[in-house]
């Protein structure tokens, strides 16, 4: 299975990089996982609604350029469906069973994802009704992907 995590912006925080690297190392025996960073759109702090959409559209174009046509896309969005770890594991397992060996999880920038990215997505996933920094979501996501593979293999993992 090939899993891409497509995300907007560079990760600068060393402690987050260390955590992500640890889970990526653990995942090597289960799947090929890569993190693809696309540049965030530079914008002033205060934006109009139109300007926000323009920023999301530009970032969305960069995201969509990294997605292969045969990839199953899961967008991370507050309005997405919440799943348990077991349900996410089941989703990943079923995708592999039914020939979808390429999965892309998409994490937007600070303004979220464009309509075009959401339209391209096969499903959207929410980790909470709360807002998290997109850099932190990378770590949470790779941990949950790792947990999903452990669940699917019946291997022990702390609860």
Backbone as JSON, one array per atom type, in Angstrom:
{
  "sequence": "XXXXXXXXXXXXXXXXXXXXXXXXXXXXXXXXXXXXXXXXXXXXXXXXXXXXXXXXXXXXXXXXXXXXXXXXXXXXXXXXXXXXXXXXXXXXXXXXXXXXXXXXXXXXXXXXXXXXXXXXXXXXXXXXXXXXXXXXXXXXXXXXXXXXXXXXXXXXXXX",
  "N": [[0.84, -1.17, 0.0], [0.49, 2.23, -0.79], [0.8, 5.23, 0.74], [0.13, 8.61, 0.8], [0.7, 11.67, 2.39], [-0.48, 14.63, 1.9], [0.28, 17.91, 2.32], [-0.06, 21.33, 3.29], [2.41, 23.76, 3.45], [5.57, 24.11, 5.24], [7.1, 22.05, 7.71], [8.29, 23.17, 10.7], [8.77, 22.85, 13.4], [10.85, 21.18, 15.55], [10.28, 19.16, 17.46], [7.86, 18.11, 16.54], [8.64, 17.11, 14.07], [10.39, 15.07, 14.91], [8.63, 13.27, 16.2], [6.93, 12.58, 14.04], [8.81, 11.44, 12.29], [9.51, 9.19, 13.8], [7.11, 7.64, 13.75], [6.88, 7.3, 10.98], [9.1, 5.7, 10.52], [8.36, 3.4, 11.96], [6.21, 2.65, 10.38], [7.31, 1.6, 8.07], [7.4, -1.18, 7.77], [4.85, -1.83, 7.12], [3.68, -0.24, 5.09], [4.33, 1.94, 2.26], [4.97, 5.13, 3.03], [4.68, 8.51, 2.4], [5.41, 11.96, 2.9], [4.2, 14.78, 1.42], [4.93, 18.01, 0.84], [3.38, 21.01, -0.01], [3.84, 24.37, -1.12], [2.69, 27.0, 1.03], [0.34, 29.62, 0.46], [1.33, 32.89, 0.41], [-0.04, 35.42, 2.38], [-1.73, 38.32, 3.68], [-2.45, 38.91, 7.2], [-5.11, 39.63, 7.79], [-7.89, 38.95, 5.9], [-10.27, 39.29, 3.25], [-13.38, 37.56, 2.58], [-13.38, 36.75, -0.1], [-10.66, 36.93, -0.73], [-9.69, 34.95, 0.98], [-10.79, 32.65, -0.21], [-9.42, 32.75, -2.63], [-6.79, 32.28, -1.8], [-7.08, 29.66, -0.75], [-7.81, 28.39, -3.12], [-5.47, 28.62, -4.7], [-3.63, 27.16, -3.15], [-5.0, 24.78, -3.25], [-4.78, 24.07, -5.98], [-2.08, 23.4, -6.07], [-2.09, 21.19, -4.38], [-3.81, 19.4, -5.76], [-2.27, 18.91, -8.01], [-0.5, 17.04, -7.1], [-1.83, 14.69, -6.82], [-2.53, 11.5, -8.01], [-4.58, 10.16, -10.65], [-5.77, 7.64, -9.99], [-5.88, 7.52, -7.26], [-7.2, 7.15, -3.99], [-8.72, 9.6, -2.21], [-8.61, 11.16, 0.9], [-9.8, 13.75, 2.61], [-8.83, 15.86, 5.26], [-10.95, 17.45, 7.36], [-12.85, 19.7, 9.33], [-15.62, 19.47, 9.07], [-15.85, 16.9, 8.24], [-16.42, 13.27, 8.43], [-16.43, 11.78, 11.6], [-14.43, 9.2, 12.91], [-13.75, 6.17, 14.68], [-10.62, 4.8, 15.82], [-10.6, 2.14, 15.1], [-12.5, 2.11, 13.07], [-11.22, 3.71, 11.14], [-9.06, 2.03, 10.64], [-10.44, -0.11, 9.49], [-11.42, 1.14, 7.18], [-9.0, 1.63, 5.77], [-8.13, -1.0, 5.49], [-10.21, -2.13, 3.9], [-9.95, -0.57, 1.58], [-7.47, -1.45, 0.61], [-8.09, -4.16, 0.21], [-9.96, -4.02, -1.85], [-8.53, -3.17, -4.05], [-7.57, -0.55, -4.02], [-4.75, 0.69, -3.78], [-3.42, 3.02, -3.5], [-3.51, 5.7, -1.42], [-4.33, 8.97, -0.47], [-4.01, 11.24, 2.06], [-5.18, 14.42, 2.82], [-4.13, 17.46, 4.08], [-5.06, 20.64, 4.72], [-4.05, 24.15, 4.54], [-3.81, 26.91, 6.87], [-6.26, 28.08, 6.39], [-7.87, 26.1, 5.55], [-9.29, 23.73, 3.17], [-9.68, 23.96, -0.41], [-12.67, 24.22, -2.45], [-12.38, 22.74, -4.78], [-10.52, 20.76, -4.05], [-11.96, 19.46, -2.06], [-14.07, 18.52, -3.63], [-12.7, 16.71, -5.24], [-12.02, 14.81, -3.41], [-12.6, 11.55, -2.09], [-13.68, 11.02, 0.31], [-14.26, 12.69, 3.46], [-12.59, 13.34, 6.5], [-12.81, 13.85, 9.96], [-11.04, 14.72, 12.83], [-11.86, 15.92, 15.09], [-14.19, 18.28, 16.47], [-12.87, 20.46, 17.18], [-10.39, 22.95, 16.34], [-7.2, 22.32, 15.06], [-3.66, 23.01, 14.85], [-2.33, 22.74, 11.57], [0.18, 21.59, 11.32], [0.47, 20.04, 13.62], [-1.52, 18.2, 13.14], [-0.4, 16.52, 11.25], [1.3, 14.86, 12.75], [-0.57, 13.6, 14.45], [-2.12, 12.3, 12.5], [-0.23, 10.5, 11.24], [0.31, 8.87, 13.42], [-2.2, 7.7, 13.82], [-2.54, 6.32, 11.42], [-0.47, 4.47, 11.66], [-1.43, 3.14, 13.95], [-3.75, 2.06, 12.82], [-2.74, 0.11, 11.04], [-1.56, -1.61, 12.91], [-3.85, -2.47, 14.29], [-5.21, -3.74, 12.19], [-3.53, -5.89, 11.72], [-3.79, -7.29, 13.98], [-2.02, -6.82, 16.02], [-0.54, -5.95, 19.16], [-1.05, -2.79, 20.72], [-0.67, 0.19, 22.54], [-3.45, 1.5, 24.4]],
  "CA": [[0.0, 0.0, 0.0], [1.2, 3.5, -0.88], [0.05, 6.28, 1.4], [0.71, 9.96, 0.75], [0.1, 12.71, 3.21], [-0.22, 15.87, 1.17], [0.04, 18.94, 3.31], [0.32, 22.68, 2.93], [3.39, 24.41, 4.31], [6.72, 23.38, 5.76], [7.09, 21.75, 9.14], [9.49, 23.79, 11.28], [8.96, 22.48, 14.8], [11.7, 19.99, 15.66], [9.63, 18.11, 18.24], [6.86, 17.46, 15.69], [9.41, 16.33, 13.07], [10.89, 13.86, 15.57], [7.5, 12.37, 16.38], [6.51, 12.1, 12.71], [9.86, 10.54, 11.81], [9.41, 7.93, 14.55], [6.0, 6.85, 13.22], [7.2, 6.92, 9.6], [10.03, 4.58, 10.64], [7.56, 2.25, 12.37], [5.29, 2.28, 9.3], [8.0, 1.03, 6.91], [7.11, -2.61, 7.6], [3.45, -1.99, 6.74], [3.29, 0.48, 3.87], [5.21, 3.03, 1.84], [4.3, 6.37, 3.42], [5.48, 9.7, 2.11], [4.8, 13.25, 3.18], [4.42, 15.72, 0.32], [4.62, 19.37, 1.25], [3.2, 22.01, -1.06], [4.01, 25.69, -0.5], [1.49, 27.74, 1.4], [0.19, 30.88, -0.25], [1.6, 34.04, 1.28], [-1.2, 36.3, 2.45], [-1.76, 39.13, 4.91], [-3.15, 38.32, 8.35], [-6.54, 39.9, 7.67], [-8.32, 38.73, 4.52], [-11.71, 39.27, 2.98], [-13.87, 36.22, 2.22], [-12.92, 36.5, -1.47], [-9.21, 36.7, -0.67], [-9.51, 33.63, 1.6], [-11.09, 31.65, -1.25], [-8.33, 32.79, -3.61], [-5.65, 31.6, -1.17], [-7.39, 28.22, -0.73], [-7.79, 27.9, -4.51], [-4.07, 28.49, -5.14], [-3.08, 26.01, -2.43], [-5.71, 23.61, -3.79], [-4.16, 23.7, -7.26], [-0.81, 22.73, -5.76], [-2.44, 19.88, -3.81], [-4.37, 18.55, -6.82], [-1.18, 18.53, -8.92], [0.25, 15.93, -6.49], [-2.71, 13.53, -6.67], [-2.68, 10.67, -9.21], [-6.0, 9.9, -10.93], [-6.27, 6.41, -9.38], [-5.68, 7.61, -5.81], [-8.35, 7.38, -3.11], [-8.37, 10.82, -1.47], [-9.31, 11.43, 2.16], [-9.51, 15.11, 3.06], [-9.04, 16.13, 6.68], [-11.76, 18.67, 7.45], [-13.69, 19.73, 10.54], [-16.97, 19.02, 8.73], [-15.79, 15.51, 7.8], [-17.0, 12.23, 9.29], [-15.56, 11.33, 12.68], [-14.31, 7.75, 12.98], [-12.89, 5.62, 15.72], [-9.39, 4.23, 15.27], [-10.97, 0.86, 14.48], [-13.19, 2.42, 11.8], [-10.2, 4.14, 10.18], [-8.34, 0.81, 10.27], [-11.33, -0.84, 8.59], [-11.41, 1.87, 5.9], [-7.72, 1.36, 5.11], [-8.13, -2.43, 5.13], [-11.13, -2.34, 2.77], [-9.37, 0.03, 0.37], [-6.45, -2.39, 0.13], [-8.76, -5.39, -0.23], [-10.68, -3.78, -3.1], [-7.65, -2.71, -5.11], [-7.16, 0.86, -3.92], [-3.49, 0.62, -3.05], [-2.9, 4.38, -3.34], [-4.36, 6.55, -0.6], [-3.75, 10.26, -0.12], [-4.66, 12.05, 3.07], [-4.87, 15.81, 2.49], [-4.25, 18.41, 5.18], [-4.99, 21.99, 4.16], [-3.34, 25.18, 5.28], [-4.51, 27.51, 8.01], [-7.62, 28.47, 6.01], [-8.61, 24.91, 5.16], [-9.14, 23.2, 1.81], [-10.51, 24.57, -1.45], [-13.81, 23.45, -2.93], [-11.88, 21.79, -5.79], [-9.91, 19.63, -3.33], [-13.06, 18.73, -1.42], [-14.8, 17.83, -4.7], [-11.87, 15.58, -5.7], [-11.88, 13.84, -2.33], [-13.57, 10.46, -2.03], [-14.32, 11.14, 1.62], [-13.58, 13.62, 4.35], [-12.39, 12.78, 7.83], [-12.6, 14.84, 11.01], [-10.49, 14.18, 14.06], [-12.5, 16.59, 16.21], [-14.86, 19.54, 16.13], [-11.93, 21.52, 17.52], [-9.4, 23.3, 15.33], [-5.81, 22.03, 15.44], [-2.67, 23.48, 13.88], [-2.15, 21.71, 10.56], [1.44, 20.89, 11.56], [0.2, 19.04, 14.65], [-2.36, 17.15, 12.54], [0.49, 15.55, 10.58], [1.72, 13.89, 13.76], [-1.76, 12.84, 14.86], [-2.5, 11.44, 11.38], [0.69, 9.37, 11.05], [0.11, 7.95, 14.53], [-3.44, 6.95, 13.59], [-2.28, 5.38, 10.32], [0.3, 3.39, 12.28], [-2.36, 2.39, 14.81], [-4.65, 1.31, 11.94], [-2.04, -1.1, 10.58], [-1.42, -2.53, 14.06], [-5.18, -3.05, 14.51], [-5.53, -4.66, 11.08], [-2.69, -7.09, 11.84], [-4.03, -7.92, 15.27], [-0.84, -6.65, 16.85], [-0.83, -5.14, 20.33], [-0.64, -1.38, 20.7], [-1.27, 0.78, 23.74], [-4.77, 2.12, 24.21]],
  "C": [[0.88, 1.24, 0.0], [0.31, 4.6, -0.29], [0.83, 7.58, 1.3], [-0.04, 10.84, 1.72], [0.5, 14.01, 2.54], [-0.64, 17.01, 2.07], [0.58, 20.28, 2.86], [1.32, 23.22, 3.94], [4.49, 23.49, 4.79], [6.56, 23.16, 7.26], [8.4, 22.26, 9.74], [9.8, 23.28, 12.68], [9.7, 21.15, 14.9], [11.0, 18.85, 16.39], [8.55, 17.39, 17.43], [7.55, 16.59, 14.64], [9.89, 15.01, 13.68], [9.78, 12.84, 15.76], [7.05, 11.76, 15.06], [7.53, 11.1, 12.18], [9.81, 9.18, 12.51], [8.29, 7.07, 13.98], [6.24, 6.45, 11.76], [8.15, 5.72, 9.59], [9.27, 3.3, 11.0], [6.67, 1.74, 11.24], [5.97, 1.56, 8.13], [7.71, -0.46, 6.7], [5.67, -2.87, 7.16], [3.11, -1.39, 5.38], [4.39, 1.48, 3.5], [4.43, 4.32, 2.12], [5.23, 7.53, 3.11], [4.68, 10.95, 2.46], [5.2, 14.19, 2.05], [3.98, 17.1, 0.8], [4.45, 20.25, 0.01], [3.3, 23.38, -0.4], [2.68, 26.32, -0.12], [1.5, 29.07, 0.65], [0.41, 32.02, 0.74], [0.42, 35.0, 1.22], [-1.13, 37.14, 3.72], [-2.62, 38.47, 5.98], [-4.67, 38.47, 8.24], [-6.94, 39.84, 6.19], [-9.83, 38.84, 4.41], [-12.1, 37.83, 2.63], [-13.36, 35.82, 0.83], [-11.43, 36.18, -1.48], [-8.92, 35.33, -0.03], [-9.75, 32.52, 0.58], [-9.98, 31.59, -2.28], [-7.09, 32.07, -3.08], [-5.88, 30.09, -1.18], [-7.35, 27.64, -2.14], [-6.36, 27.68, -5.0], [-3.41, 27.3, -4.45], [-3.71, 24.72, -2.95], [-5.14, 23.15, -5.12], [-2.87, 22.94, -7.04], [-1.06, 21.32, -5.21], [-2.89, 18.94, -4.93], [-3.3, 18.09, -7.81], [-0.39, 17.33, -8.39], [-0.58, 14.65, -6.37], [-2.85, 12.8, -8.01], [-4.16, 10.34, -9.4], [-6.58, 8.67, -10.21], [-6.12, 6.37, -7.86], [-7.0, 7.86, -5.09], [-7.95, 8.53, -2.18], [-9.26, 10.98, -0.25], [-8.87, 12.8, 2.65], [-9.75, 15.22, 4.56], [-9.75, 17.48, 6.79], [-12.65, 18.59, 8.68], [-15.08, 19.18, 10.26], [-16.99, 17.57, 8.23], [-16.42, 14.55, 8.8], [-15.98, 11.86, 10.37], [-15.59, 9.8, 12.71], [-13.51, 7.38, 14.21], [-11.61, 5.12, 15.04], [-9.68, 2.93, 14.54], [-11.68, 1.09, 13.14], [-12.21, 2.91, 10.74], [-9.4, 2.92, 9.71], [-9.15, 0.0, 9.27], [-11.36, -0.18, 7.21], [-10.14, 1.55, 5.12], [-7.66, -0.09, 4.64], [-9.01, -2.69, 3.91], [-10.59, -1.73, 1.48], [-8.32, -0.9, -0.23], [-7.06, -3.65, -0.44], [-9.41, -5.2, -1.6], [-9.86, -3.04, -4.14], [-7.27, -1.25, -5.09], [-5.87, 0.9, -3.1], [-2.84, 1.99, -2.89], [-3.94, 5.21, -2.58], [-3.62, 7.85, -0.35], [-4.63, 10.91, 0.94], [-4.23, 13.49, 2.79], [-5.16, 16.69, 3.7], [-4.06, 19.8, 4.58], [-4.16, 22.92, 5.01], [-4.2, 25.77, 6.38], [-5.94, 27.93, 7.68], [-8.47, 27.27, 5.61], [-8.37, 24.52, 3.72], [-10.1, 23.87, 0.84], [-11.67, 23.65, -1.82], [-13.34, 22.4, -3.94], [-11.26, 20.56, -5.13], [-11.01, 18.8, -2.67], [-13.86, 17.94, -2.45], [-14.04, 16.62, -5.2], [-11.79, 14.47, -4.67], [-12.98, 12.78, -2.41], [-14.32, 10.48, -0.7], [-13.58, 12.2, 2.42], [-13.64, 13.07, 5.77], [-12.14, 13.92, 8.81], [-12.05, 14.14, 12.23], [-11.16, 14.79, 15.29], [-13.28, 17.78, 15.67], [-13.95, 20.73, 16.45], [-10.98, 21.77, 16.35], [-8.02, 22.99, 15.88], [-4.87, 22.67, 14.44], [-2.41, 22.37, 12.84], [-0.83, 20.96, 10.72], [1.25, 19.77, 12.58], [-0.63, 17.88, 14.06], [-1.54, 16.12, 11.78], [0.88, 14.45, 11.55], [0.55, 13.0, 14.18], [-2.15, 11.86, 13.75], [-1.54, 10.26, 11.22], [0.58, 8.37, 12.2], [-1.13, 7.1, 14.3], [-3.3, 5.97, 12.42], [-1.48, 4.2, 10.85], [-0.6, 2.51, 13.15], [-3.29, 1.53, 13.96], [-3.99, 0.03, 11.44], [-1.85, -2.1, 11.71], [-2.76, -3.22, 14.34], [-5.48, -4.1, 13.44], [-4.71, -5.95, 11.14], [-2.91, -7.83, 13.15], [-2.86, -7.82, 16.22], [-1.15, -5.72, 18.03], [-0.31, -3.71, 20.15], [-1.35, -0.73, 21.87], [-2.57, 1.5, 23.41], [-4.82, 3.49, 24.84]]
}
